[in-house]
Amino acid sequence: MKLLKVGVTGGIGSGKSTVCRVFEALGVPVYYADSRARELSEQHPDIVTGYKSLLGKGAYTEEGKLNRPFVASQIFSDKGLLEKVNQLVHPVVQKDFLHWAQHFETQMVIEEAAILLESGGHHHLDFIILVTAPEQVRIQRVVSRDGGTPQMVKDRMDGQWTDMQRMPLADFIIHNNDHDLVIPQVLKIYKAIIGLE
């Protein structure tokens, strides 16, 4: 039986993690690519070396932790630099996901990642699920979750694709807009993917 690899993606604040928690409740293992990338950024020698050559010694603290505020201030204002960081991190994360996926005997596994499509990381997946939400809702969610200002969230959104750019590459779309219930949408997709429908 072929293991189906499914991507869950969407812009910041769209509710990808909420959708993934529902899949986890159904017994589907989820690989959280963004948090794993943060771990790898401090553990993987190629990424550490790459960050230092791109951003200088300031990319890491004296304790060897990635200096996130510094890195964010550099890459979110420079699209070329952001692209180089993505090219550095994403191939390592992709390889890590494929290695991780081999350890499960389930029908499907999920890779959750914000810029799955932008990075080209979707090519090794069987299906893509796009989670969407209105921009204003997303901004409010992120501000209440992470702090910061609406403008800071907007700046991060501007560095990502829009839903209109993502939609042609998605096999399924979940509307997480505070009107449509998420669980029935997830159940329907789950059944469609594993062939129960």
Secondary structure, DSSP 4 states (H G I P E B T S, - for coil): -PPEEEEEE-STTS-HHHHHHHHHHTT--EEEHHHHHHHHHHH-HHHHHHHHHHH-GGGB-TTS-B-HHHHHHHHTT-HHHHHHHHHHHHHHHHHHHHHHHTT--SSEEEEE-TTTTTTTTTTT-SEEEEEE--HHHHHHHHHHHH-S-HHHHHHHHHTS--HHHHGGG-SEEEE-SSSS-HHHHHHHHHHHHTT--
